[in-house]
Amino acid sequence: MKKQTPWILTAILVIAGSMLACRLSPFSVSSTNTQQPTPYSQTVPVFPTAQPQVVIPQGSGSLTERDAILADLYNRVSPGVVSIQTITAAGGGQGSGFVYDTEGHIITNYHVVEGAQELEVDFSSGLKVRGEVLATDLDSDLAVVKVDVNPADLVPVPLGDSDLLNVGQTVVAIGNPFGLSGTMTIGIVSAKGRTLESMREADSTSFFSAGDLIQTDAAINPGNSGGPLLNLAGEVVGVNRAIRTESSNTTGEPVNAGIGFAVSSRILARVVPVLIRDGKYEYPYLGVTSQDELSLFLIEELDLPQTTGAYIASVTPGSPADQAGLRGGSIETSVPNLLAGGDLIVAVDGRPVRVFGDMLGYLVTNKSPGDTVVMTIIRDGEQKEVTVTLGKRP
């Protein structure tokens, strides 16, 4: 599935402001499996529910209960957060990551380690080791780095369930912004279910969409990429990936403007075990092009019967959507490149679809290649159901 962006110039300009939150180093060096993935055995606890018990120091005076919770969180989690330094053919870069288990698996972003010829992982204890890229996933922008470290020296950061997050809930980012390792920032969940372009090309002019991202106003800056976004229990609910900004500092690096994005822990929990086990994760593929949200003007141009749903702008020939009979637009409108007459997806497996991101998020967090889904569509004013067998992203 990919998202179409050429309909409104202003939308393109806003999207163009998204920046990956990694940082260039100041130095320069001239199978078809249709079954649900089997979880990888790991020692890190996943989705714990107990809240930490925090003891407020007596006589501290300045420590509020919230202060104590945040200080305790940092003390527990920061030993498991790492700084990552890379050397590539183009120079060097810096990013963040965190310990996934006691077997030496470190999670970070793909774009942090992309093209790395050498890779260094630095722990808060002062330990510095070489790392090796074990597996990467361009669709989610996740990577697994392997380090050879005594298990006793590794502090895995537990995973939480991003589905349980509420907009307005406090979240914390810990990472290596601008090379300042161990930096902690605080914000809230600003929105859920966002979409961005993935790192993988769909064709020569577009990229596949990455779904189920968390939007946050916690300060994320260059160097934060790959670091954890945490709830107040100290559980990873996201992996910091990108910021949207129109500002930069004197060296041209993007500066946080209060809009950051993190890969959800639901994606992480689904993708990473398979990357460790198989070296590759296969995503479900529908084969349609859509726009995440339509303005009322475009809805009227398309003569759509309602303002919610995922409009199918085009269907890839030979794709699962094409084979199932889903229909893209074919009738010219007054808006260049906007074709009317396509199906409007209003539900998938009985779950309402408000925007394209709702459908994409459901598919990537719940479905695998070979699974079937029931699409409820509106075509020519009539509602009908279409069953689609999902393929693999090409």
C-alpha beads as a LAMMPS data file, in Angstrom:
LAMMPS data file: protein, C-alpha beads

394 atoms
392 bonds

1 atom types
1 bond types

-500.0 500.0 xlo xhi
-500.0 500.0 ylo yhi
-500.0 500.0 zlo zhi

Masses

1 110.0

Atoms # bond

1 1 1 0.000 0.000 0.000
2 1 1 1.309 3.385 -0.789
3 1 1 0.107 6.882 -0.174
4 1 1 -0.383 9.360 -2.987
5 1 1 0.694 12.950 -2.324
6 1 1 0.556 15.018 -5.564
7 1 1 -3.004 16.343 -5.236
8 1 1 -2.385 19.455 -3.132
9 1 1 0.827 21.455 -3.268
10 1 1 0.505 22.647 0.326
11 1 1 0.318 19.040 1.549
12 1 1 3.557 18.258 -0.274
13 1 1 5.297 21.238 1.298
14 1 1 4.302 20.147 4.799
15 1 1 5.377 16.565 4.202
16 1 1 8.693 17.794 2.846
17 1 1 9.422 19.209 6.314
18 1 1 9.802 15.747 7.844
19 1 1 13.375 14.983 8.851
20 1 1 14.996 11.803 10.081
21 1 1 16.269 12.357 13.601
22 1 1 19.778 11.050 13.123
23 1 1 22.907 13.197 13.182
24 1 1 25.988 13.423 11.017
25 1 1 29.157 13.016 12.973
26 1 1 31.381 16.083 13.327
27 1 1 34.275 14.050 11.912
28 1 1 34.463 13.049 8.264
29 1 1 35.986 9.931 6.721
30 1 1 37.136 10.557 2.936
31 1 1 9.978 -17.312 1.701
32 1 1 6.533 -17.131 1.179
33 1 1 5.235 -17.708 4.710
34 1 1 1.497 -17.303 5.150
35 1 1 1.481 -18.193 8.820
36 1 1 1.582 -15.777 11.731
37 1 1 5.267 -15.196 12.652
38 1 1 6.447 -17.383 15.517
39 1 1 7.718 -15.202 18.396
40 1 1 11.433 -15.322 19.055
41 1 1 12.382 -16.530 22.516
42 1 1 13.817 -13.659 24.507
43 1 1 14.612 -12.833 28.073
44 1 1 13.243 -9.283 28.077
45 1 1 9.756 -9.045 29.622
46 1 1 7.106 -7.997 27.107
47 1 1 4.043 -5.900 27.971
48 1 1 4.349 -5.964 31.776
49 1 1 1.389 -4.424 33.554
50 1 1 2.711 -3.669 37.024
51 1 1 3.500 -0.045 37.777
52 1 1 6.819 0.739 39.485
53 1 1 6.798 1.431 43.214
54 1 1 8.599 4.708 43.776
55 1 1 9.829 5.792 47.183
56 1 1 10.064 9.566 47.549
57 1 1 13.221 10.471 49.480
58 1 1 12.383 11.958 52.863
59 1 1 13.459 15.521 53.371
60 1 1 14.236 16.070 49.704
61 1 1 11.983 19.116 49.633
62 1 1 12.275 19.814 45.915
63 1 1 11.202 16.354 44.733
64 1 1 7.530 16.087 43.858
65 1 1 5.918 12.703 43.305
66 1 1 6.175 13.226 39.544
67 1 1 9.845 14.199 39.888
68 1 1 10.515 11.006 41.812
69 1 1 8.787 8.876 39.172
70 1 1 10.834 10.454 36.389
71 1 1 14.117 10.187 38.304
72 1 1 13.414 6.536 39.112
73 1 1 12.521 5.843 35.478
74 1 1 15.774 7.362 34.253
75 1 1 17.871 5.441 36.761
76 1 1 16.254 2.144 35.762
77 1 1 16.170 2.625 31.988
78 1 1 19.250 4.675 31.053
79 1 1 21.699 1.745 31.552
80 1 1 19.840 0.033 28.692
81 1 1 19.986 3.014 26.309
82 1 1 23.017 3.250 24.013
83 1 1 24.675 5.738 21.702
84 1 1 25.597 4.492 18.239
85 1 1 28.465 5.884 16.176
86 1 1 28.924 4.877 12.524
87 1 1 31.514 5.370 9.826
88 1 1 30.262 5.241 6.234
89 1 1 31.763 5.954 2.834
90 1 1 30.264 9.445 3.048
91 1 1 31.557 10.190 6.555
92 1 1 30.097 9.410 9.958
93 1 1 26.871 9.554 11.869
94 1 1 25.378 9.288 15.341
95 1 1 22.159 7.832 16.665
96 1 1 20.626 6.033 19.600
97 1 1 19.402 2.548 20.452
98 1 1 18.415 0.334 23.357
99 1 1 19.097 -3.155 24.679
100 1 1 16.440 -5.647 23.582
101 1 1 17.600 -8.766 25.441
102 1 1 20.556 -10.281 27.276
103 1 1 21.742 -12.022 24.099
104 1 1 23.264 -8.801 22.789
105 1 1 20.527 -7.545 20.456
106 1 1 20.301 -3.754 20.195
107 1 1 17.344 -2.021 18.518
108 1 1 17.796 1.159 16.486
109 1 1 16.602 2.727 13.222
110 1 1 17.637 1.447 9.821
111 1 1 18.647 4.951 8.750
112 1 1 21.056 5.167 11.707
113 1 1 23.115 2.185 10.485
114 1 1 22.479 2.494 6.744
115 1 1 25.751 2.040 4.852
116 1 1 27.782 1.604 8.049
117 1 1 31.285 0.256 7.414
118 1 1 32.124 0.422 11.107
119 1 1 29.748 0.625 14.034
120 1 1 30.399 1.493 17.682
121 1 1 27.932 1.005 20.536
122 1 1 28.508 3.064 23.691
123 1 1 26.826 2.236 27.014
124 1 1 26.143 4.631 29.883
125 1 1 28.545 2.586 32.033
126 1 1 31.426 3.715 29.829
127 1 1 31.635 0.388 27.981
128 1 1 32.301 0.816 24.255
129 1 1 32.109 -2.127 21.842
130 1 1 31.955 -2.876 18.141
131 1 1 28.575 -3.808 16.758
132 1 1 27.394 -5.717 13.704
133 1 1 24.181 -5.060 11.788
134 1 1 22.261 -8.326 12.070
135 1 1 19.091 -7.412 10.143
136 1 1 17.199 -4.383 8.873
137 1 1 13.657 -3.524 7.856
138 1 1 13.224 -0.548 5.529
139 1 1 9.427 -0.539 5.833
140 1 1 9.427 0.175 9.573
141 1 1 12.890 1.813 9.600
142 1 1 14.051 -0.658 12.260
143 1 1 17.396 -2.429 12.578
144 1 1 18.883 -5.035 14.898
145 1 1 22.532 -4.635 15.907
146 1 1 24.425 -7.491 17.590
147 1 1 27.093 -6.879 20.229
148 1 1 29.323 -9.363 22.006
149 1 1 28.850 -8.344 25.642
150 1 1 28.613 -10.314 28.876
151 1 1 24.874 -10.793 29.580
152 1 1 25.464 -9.509 33.118
153 1 1 26.419 -6.138 31.616
154 1 1 23.227 -5.825 29.545
155 1 1 20.079 -4.169 30.912
156 1 1 17.149 -4.890 28.557
157 1 1 14.459 -2.229 28.382
158 1 1 11.011 -3.878 28.675
159 1 1 8.429 -3.436 25.946
160 1 1 5.039 -1.880 26.605
161 1 1 1.887 -2.004 24.504
162 1 1 1.459 1.131 22.391
163 1 1 -2.192 0.221 21.776
164 1 1 -2.860 1.114 25.415
165 1 1 -1.535 4.656 25.019
166 1 1 -3.938 7.566 25.246
167 1 1 -3.538 10.918 23.532
168 1 1 -2.361 13.323 26.230
169 1 1 -0.464 10.627 28.138
170 1 1 3.033 11.529 29.347
171 1 1 5.934 9.936 27.458
172 1 1 9.701 10.225 27.806
173 1 1 12.505 10.046 25.232
174 1 1 16.058 9.046 26.150
175 1 1 18.842 9.229 23.605
176 1 1 21.850 10.923 22.090
177 1 1 20.686 14.251 20.572
178 1 1 23.539 16.243 19.018
179 1 1 25.932 13.716 20.589
180 1 1 24.740 14.465 24.135
181 1 1 24.360 10.892 25.360
182 1 1 21.891 10.011 28.102
183 1 1 19.632 12.997 27.410
184 1 1 16.069 12.660 28.692
185 1 1 13.152 14.765 27.426
186 1 1 9.471 14.740 28.366
187 1 1 6.267 15.289 26.418
188 1 1 2.912 13.769 25.648
189 1 1 1.348 11.501 23.054
190 1 1 0.051 14.046 20.550
191 1 1 -1.672 11.550 18.224
192 1 1 -1.718 7.872 17.279
193 1 1 -1.975 6.012 13.988
194 1 1 0.069 8.462 11.915
195 1 1 1.614 7.465 8.581
196 1 1 4.927 8.438 6.991
197 1 1 6.764 7.304 3.913
198 1 1 8.761 4.168 4.592
199 1 1 12.410 3.848 3.579
200 1 1 11.518 1.405 0.777
201 1 1 10.591 2.498 -2.738
202 1 1 7.316 1.244 -4.196
203 1 1 8.422 2.385 -7.659
204 1 1 10.642 5.038 -9.185
205 1 1 8.387 7.889 -8.040
206 1 1 6.979 6.847 -4.660
207 1 1 7.563 4.940 -1.445
208 1 1 5.484 2.460 0.502
209 1 1 3.734 3.884 3.556
210 1 1 4.739 3.138 7.138
211 1 1 1.754 3.044 9.485
212 1 1 0.880 2.984 13.182
213 1 1 3.327 5.727 14.164
214 1 1 3.032 7.688 17.399
215 1 1 3.201 11.477 17.238
216 1 1 4.772 13.179 20.261
217 1 1 5.911 16.625 21.351
218 1 1 8.732 15.181 23.478
219 1 1 11.861 16.907 22.187
220 1 1 13.465 14.702 19.519
221 1 1 16.496 16.066 17.706
222 1 1 19.264 14.784 15.417
223 1 1 20.900 11.881 17.244
224 1 1 17.684 10.722 18.952
225 1 1 16.870 8.326 16.100
226 1 1 16.585 4.728 17.280
227 1 1 16.211 5.619 20.946
228 1 1 13.216 4.570 23.036
229 1 1 10.002 6.475 23.631
230 1 1 8.809 5.341 27.070
231 1 1 5.712 5.451 29.221
232 1 1 6.049 6.357 32.901
233 1 1 6.414 2.680 33.804
234 1 1 9.718 2.721 31.893
235 1 1 8.386 0.524 29.081
236 1 1 9.239 1.098 25.418
237 1 1 6.116 2.228 23.588
238 1 1 7.930 3.488 20.491
239 1 1 11.245 3.880 18.679
240 1 1 11.993 7.521 17.860
241 1 1 12.274 7.917 14.118
242 1 1 11.682 11.385 12.671
243 1 1 10.703 14.982 13.301
244 1 1 8.703 17.441 11.246
245 1 1 10.200 20.900 11.199
246 1 1 10.979 23.877 9.022
247 1 1 13.752 25.118 11.323
248 1 1 17.461 24.356 11.364
249 1 1 20.502 25.423 13.354
250 1 1 23.585 27.246 12.082
251 1 1 25.080 24.000 10.734
252 1 1 21.937 23.133 8.791
253 1 1 20.716 20.381 11.120
254 1 1 16.935 20.221 11.682
255 1 1 15.694 21.508 15.040
256 1 1 12.734 20.111 16.960
257 1 1 9.473 21.996 16.487
258 1 1 7.323 19.860 18.773
259 1 1 6.283 17.265 16.184
260 1 1 8.109 13.955 16.408
261 1 1 7.253 10.445 15.275
262 1 1 8.049 7.039 16.752
263 1 1 7.565 3.516 15.405
264 1 1 4.989 1.889 17.693
265 1 1 5.970 -0.931 20.040
266 1 1 3.251 -3.063 18.397
267 1 1 5.222 -2.882 15.145
268 1 1 8.484 -3.491 17.010
269 1 1 7.097 -6.538 18.859
270 1 1 5.848 -8.004 15.585
271 1 1 8.864 -7.264 13.386
272 1 1 11.980 -7.603 15.567
273 1 1 11.610 -11.263 16.658
274 1 1 11.269 -12.286 12.993
275 1 1 14.265 -10.142 11.989
276 1 1 16.372 -11.897 14.627
277 1 1 15.124 -15.335 13.600
278 1 1 14.895 -15.017 9.798
279 1 1 16.781 -11.843 8.906
280 1 1 13.748 -10.452 7.067
281 1 1 10.138 -9.514 7.763
282 1 1 7.433 -9.815 5.096
283 1 1 4.646 -7.222 5.126
284 1 1 1.113 -7.777 3.872
285 1 1 0.423 -6.147 0.520
286 1 1 -2.878 -4.847 -0.821
287 1 1 -1.770 -2.851 -3.849
288 1 1 -3.713 0.410 -3.730
289 1 1 -2.770 4.078 -3.775
290 1 1 -4.610 6.421 -1.443
291 1 1 -4.463 9.789 0.283
292 1 1 -4.376 9.821 4.083
293 1 1 -6.968 12.563 4.448
294 1 1 -9.115 14.395 1.895
295 1 1 -10.305 17.985 2.151
296 1 1 -13.988 18.726 1.735
297 1 1 -13.165 20.263 -1.658
298 1 1 -11.606 16.998 -2.883
299 1 1 -14.429 14.922 -1.416
300 1 1 -16.903 17.006 -3.417
301 1 1 -14.768 16.736 -6.559
302 1 1 -14.751 12.947 -6.171
303 1 1 -18.502 12.956 -5.452
304 1 1 -17.993 10.727 -2.427
305 1 1 -21.072 9.860 -0.330
306 1 1 -19.370 10.551 3.025
307 1 1 -16.366 12.364 4.486
308 1 1 -14.716 9.327 6.112
309 1 1 -13.028 6.312 4.553
310 1 1 -9.955 5.483 2.453
311 1 1 -10.482 6.476 -1.171
312 1 1 -8.744 4.218 -3.720
313 1 1 -7.023 6.524 -6.193
314 1 1 -5.466 3.655 -8.159
315 1 1 -5.008 -0.102 -8.059
316 1 1 -1.704 -1.753 -9.006
317 1 1 -2.252 -4.172 -11.922
318 1 1 -1.961 -7.809 -10.831
319 1 1 -1.983 -6.897 -7.130
320 1 1 -4.223 -8.592 -4.534
321 1 1 -6.579 -5.599 -4.733
322 1 1 -6.753 -5.952 -8.514
323 1 1 -7.382 -9.691 -8.317
324 1 1 -10.185 -9.114 -5.797
325 1 1 -11.869 -6.578 -8.071
326 1 1 -11.238 -3.371 -6.117
327 1 1 -11.495 -0.316 -8.325
328 1 1 -9.404 2.828 -8.575
329 1 1 -10.337 6.205 -10.023
330 1 1 -10.762 6.602 -13.801
331 1 1 -12.866 9.744 -14.325
332 1 1 -11.110 13.083 -14.752
333 1 1 -11.942 15.928 -12.379
334 1 1 -11.068 19.615 -12.360
335 1 1 -8.089 18.813 -10.111
336 1 1 -4.977 17.637 -11.989
337 1 1 -4.087 13.980 -11.301
338 1 1 -7.293 13.457 -9.295
339 1 1 -9.498 10.741 -10.778
340 1 1 -13.001 10.008 -9.520
341 1 1 -14.916 6.727 -9.627
342 1 1 -12.720 4.718 -7.252
343 1 1 -13.966 2.587 -4.364
344 1 1 -14.232 4.098 -0.896
345 1 1 -13.101 1.669 1.833
346 1 1 -15.204 2.318 4.937
347 1 1 -14.317 -0.769 7.016
348 1 1 -11.872 -3.669 7.130
349 1 1 -12.876 -6.867 8.904
350 1 1 -15.736 -4.913 10.423
351 1 1 -13.483 -2.180 11.850
352 1 1 -14.441 1.324 10.715
353 1 1 -11.923 3.121 8.516
354 1 1 -11.899 6.870 9.063
355 1 1 -8.747 7.579 7.033
356 1 1 -6.182 5.564 5.069
357 1 1 -3.930 5.322 8.134
358 1 1 -6.610 3.379 10.025
359 1 1 -6.634 0.656 7.390
360 1 1 -2.853 0.595 7.007
361 1 1 -2.274 0.432 10.771
362 1 1 -4.692 -2.489 11.136
363 1 1 -3.085 -4.474 8.314
364 1 1 0.542 -4.028 9.376
365 1 1 -0.110 -4.814 13.051
366 1 1 -2.539 -7.701 12.604
367 1 1 -2.106 -9.368 9.223
368 1 1 0.499 -11.372 7.313
369 1 1 0.910 -12.321 3.641
370 1 1 -1.651 -14.987 2.747
371 1 1 -4.250 -13.757 5.235
372 1 1 -7.694 -12.770 3.969
373 1 1 -9.497 -9.564 4.883
374 1 1 -13.013 -8.364 4.192
375 1 1 -13.152 -4.835 2.801
376 1 1 -16.427 -2.968 3.134
377 1 1 -16.578 -0.490 0.257
378 1 1 -18.951 2.025 -1.244
379 1 1 -19.105 1.864 -5.045
380 1 1 -21.524 3.865 -7.166
381 1 1 -23.509 4.724 -4.045
382 1 1 -23.942 1.107 -2.923
383 1 1 -22.193 -0.640 -0.038
384 1 1 -20.701 -4.073 -0.640
385 1 1 -18.091 -6.419 0.797
386 1 1 -15.011 -7.638 -1.049
387 1 1 -12.726 -10.408 0.250
388 1 1 -9.029 -9.892 -0.476
389 1 1 -6.165 -12.356 -0.008
390 1 1 -3.133 -10.280 0.953
391 1 1 0.178 -10.755 -0.799
392 1 1 3.784 -9.834 0.070
393 1 1 5.097 -6.352 -0.532
394 1 1 7.153 -6.610 -3.719

Bonds

1 1 1 2
2 1 2 3
3 1 3 4
4 1 4 5
5 1 5 6
6 1 6 7
7 1 7 8
8 1 8 9
9 1 9 10
10 1 10 11
11 1 11 12
12 1 12 13
13 1 13 14
14 1 14 15
15 1 15 16
16 1 16 17
17 1 17 18
18 1 18 19
19 1 19 20
20 1 20 21
21 1 21 22
22 1 22 23
23 1 23 24
24 1 24 25
25 1 25 26
26 1 26 27
27 1 27 28
28 1 28 29
29 1 29 30
30 1 31 32
31 1 32 33
32 1 33 34
33 1 34 35
34 1 35 36
35 1 36 37
36 1 37 38
37 1 38 39
38 1 39 40
39 1 40 41
40 1 41 42
41 1 42 43
42 1 43 44
43 1 44 45
44 1 45 46
45 1 46 47
46 1 47 48
47 1 48 49
48 1 49 50
49 1 50 51
50 1 51 52
51 1 52 53
52 1 53 54
53 1 54 55
54 1 55 56
55 1 56 57
56 1 57 58
57 1 58 59
58 1 59 60
59 1 60 61
60 1 61 62
61 1 62 63
62 1 63 64
63 1 64 65
64 1 65 66
65 1 66 67
66 1 67 68
67 1 68 69
68 1 69 70
69 1 70 71
70 1 71 72
71 1 72 73
72 1 73 74
73 1 74 75
74 1 75 76
75 1 76 77
76 1 77 78
77 1 78 79
78 1 79 80
79 1 80 81
80 1 81 82
81 1 82 83
82 1 83 84
83 1 84 85
84 1 85 86
85 1 86 87
86 1 87 88
87 1 88 89
88 1 89 90
89 1 90 91
90 1 91 92
91 1 92 93
92 1 93 94
93 1 94 95
94 1 95 96
95 1 96 97
96 1 97 98
97 1 98 99
98 1 99 100
99 1 100 101
100 1 101 102
101 1 102 103
102 1 103 104
103 1 104 105
104 1 105 106
105 1 106 107
106 1 107 108
107 1 108 109
108 1 109 110
109 1 110 111
110 1 111 112
111 1 112 113
112 1 113 114
113 1 114 115
114 1 115 116
115 1 116 117
116 1 117 118
117 1 118 119
118 1 119 120
119 1 120 121
120 1 121 122
121 1 122 123
122 1 123 124
123 1 124 125
124 1 125 126
125 1 126 127
126 1 127 128
127 1 128 129
128 1 129 130
129 1 130 131
130 1 131 132
131 1 132 133
132 1 133 134
133 1 134 135
134 1 135 136
135 1 136 137
136 1 137 138
137 1 138 139
138 1 139 140
139 1 140 141
140 1 141 142
141 1 142 143
142 1 143 144
143 1 144 145
144 1 145 146
145 1 146 147
146 1 147 148
147 1 148 149
148 1 149 150
149 1 150 151
150 1 151 152
151 1 152 153
152 1 153 154
153 1 154 155
154 1 155 156
155 1 156 157
156 1 157 158
157 1 158 159
158 1 159 160
159 1 160 161
160 1 161 162
161 1 162 163
162 1 163 164
163 1 164 165
164 1 165 166
165 1 166 167
166 1 167 168
167 1 168 169
168 1 169 170
169 1 170 171
170 1 171 172
171 1 172 173
172 1 173 174
173 1 174 175
174 1 175 176
175 1 176 177
176 1 177 178
177 1 178 179
178 1 179 180
179 1 180 181
180 1 181 182
181 1 182 183
182 1 183 184
183 1 184 185
184 1 185 186
185 1 186 187
186 1 187 188
187 1 188 189
188 1 189 190
189 1 190 191
190 1 191 192
191 1 192 193
192 1 193 194
193 1 194 195
194 1 195 196
195 1 196 197
196 1 197 198
197 1 198 199
198 1 199 200
199 1 200 201
200 1 201 202
201 1 202 203
202 1 203 204
203 1 204 205
204 1 205 206
205 1 206 207
206 1 207 208
207 1 208 209
208 1 209 210
209 1 210 211
210 1 211 212
211 1 212 213
212 1 213 214
213 1 214 215
214 1 215 216
215 1 216 217
216 1 217 218
217 1 218 219
218 1 219 220
219 1 220 221
220 1 221 222
221 1 222 223
222 1 223 224
223 1 224 225
224 1 225 226
225 1 226 227
226 1 227 228
227 1 228 229
228 1 229 230
229 1 230 231
230 1 231 232
231 1 232 233
232 1 233 234
233 1 234 235
234 1 235 236
235 1 236 237
236 1 237 238
237 1 238 239
238 1 239 240
239 1 240 241
240 1 241 242
241 1 242 243
242 1 243 244
243 1 244 245
244 1 245 246
245 1 246 247
246 1 247 248
247 1 248 249
248 1 249 250
249 1 250 251
250 1 251 252
251 1 252 253
252 1 253 254
253 1 254 255
254 1 255 256
255 1 256 257
256 1 257 258
257 1 258 259
258 1 259 260
259 1 260 261
260 1 261 262
261 1 262 263
262 1 263 264
263 1 264 265
264 1 265 266
265 1 266 267
266 1 267 268
267 1 268 269
268 1 269 270
269 1 270 271
270 1 271 272
271 1 272 273
272 1 273 274
273 1 274 275
274 1 275 276
275 1 276 277
276 1 277 278
277 1 278 279
278 1 279 280
279 1 280 281
280 1 281 282
281 1 282 283
282 1 283 284
283 1 284 285
284 1 285 286
285 1 286 287
286 1 287 288
287 1 288 289
288 1 289 290
289 1 290 291
290 1 291 292
291 1 292 293
292 1 293 294
293 1 294 295
294 1 295 296
295 1 296 297
296 1 297 298
297 1 298 299
298 1 299 300
299 1 300 301
300 1 301 302
301 1 302 303
302 1 303 304
303 1 304 305
304 1 305 306
305 1 306 307
306 1 307 308
307 1 308 309
308 1 309 310
309 1 310 311
310 1 311 312
311 1 312 313
312 1 313 314
313 1 314 315
314 1 315 316
315 1 316 317
316 1 317 318
317 1 318 319
318 1 319 320
319 1 320 321
320 1 321 322
321 1 322 323
322 1 323 324
323 1 324 325
324 1 325 326
325 1 326 327
326 1 327 328
327 1 328 329
328 1 329 330
329 1 330 331
330 1 331 332
331 1 332 333
332 1 333 334
333 1 334 335
334 1 335 336
335 1 336 337
336 1 337 338
337 1 338 339
338 1 339 340
339 1 340 341
340 1 341 342
341 1 342 343
342 1 343 344
343 1 344 345
344 1 345 346
345 1 346 347
346 1 347 348
347 1 348 349
348 1 349 350
349 1 350 351
350 1 351 352
351 1 352 353
352 1 353 354
353 1 354 355
354 1 355 356
355 1 356 357
356 1 357 358
357 1 358 359
358 1 359 360
359 1 360 361
360 1 361 362
361 1 362 363
362 1 363 364
363 1 364 365
364 1 365 366
365 1 366 367
366 1 367 368
367 1 368 369
368 1 369 370
369 1 370 371
370 1 371 372
371 1 372 373
372 1 373 374
373 1 374 375
374 1 375 376
375 1 376 377
376 1 377 378
377 1 378 379
378 1 379 380
379 1 380 381
380 1 381 382
381 1 382 383
382 1 383 384
383 1 384 385
384 1 385 386
385 1 386 387
386 1 387 388
387 1 388 389
388 1 389 390
389 1 390 391
390 1 391 392
391 1 392 393
392 1 393 394
